[in-house]
């Protein structure tokens, strides 16, 4: 596996912000900059490198995880001591993540440093552009989810419960090398459950004539994958079968729109245009997609009001769906990486509904 270029990530951050030093407090941003995955720690980023301050529980872990990044590590006994170590290292204006800092922490730091500059989501904006190491990891997670769904295909039959299928999928992902699921796997069947986009699996039994929405992703080395397939059990109502065809058409239209320089809202519109022509746009009740990386939902978001412009290195979902309580729901989702010339599809599971 390739080693992340942490120095390059630091250089990109410092080139983007208007200050010479940045206090990073968001856990995913800390991991991206240094490799550290502990639950308690802050990083001071500057031209001198990265300084991680954490507590004594993480002596061995921090030393091992941050070795490749060349991060300097200091250990503190509590929050005030952490703040003291960090602020004593500040020599100029200090940028801070104003949307990832509590009022009390800000007050304590500002008592020691006068020149605090909010930098908002600057690090997360940098994280949008996945490097080859990240893309390789996400692609591996996607392949694991594909393998798990293929392995569990025989479970998606009348008589099984939603929970049974969820448990089988999550167990299979672990067997194939995942650290766990990206999120609680969604298995939603029937006229009510499948009409809820974020239904939590329960003891509902799959039946002939139902749609079954399965939203599954794997977690690998901190990175997520995301995919949805919808299965139709036996003969379903003609309207529901027609919806499946429409969703596939909309999803294909959305995927074909993805590329560098494309406005995210254009991808959303490509999906909606299919539904609008069929008179069912009101049944599409969520956005078309979102970025995926160290978080399962991150920038860029793909919706009708999204300001984002897609660029190479973005890893995004395209997942239109139609839902109506009393009939059911259909959703089809793929994970794509934007390239210089268009996109590569990372998810490969068959979309056949039966």
PyMOL commands that set and color helices and strands:
alter all, ss='L'
color gray80, all
select helices_A, chain A and resi 6-16+27-34+56-65+79-88+98-100+103-110+122-127+132-151+153-155+162-175+190-193+238-257+264-277+281-283
alter helices_A, ss='H'
color red, helices_A
select strands_A, chain A and resi 21-24+41-46+49-55+72-76+94-96+116-118+180-181+186-189+211-216+218-220+223-224+227-232+289-291+298-302+315-318+321-324+328-331+334-338+343-345
alter strands_A, ss='S'
color yellow, strands_A
deselect
rebuild
show_as cartoon
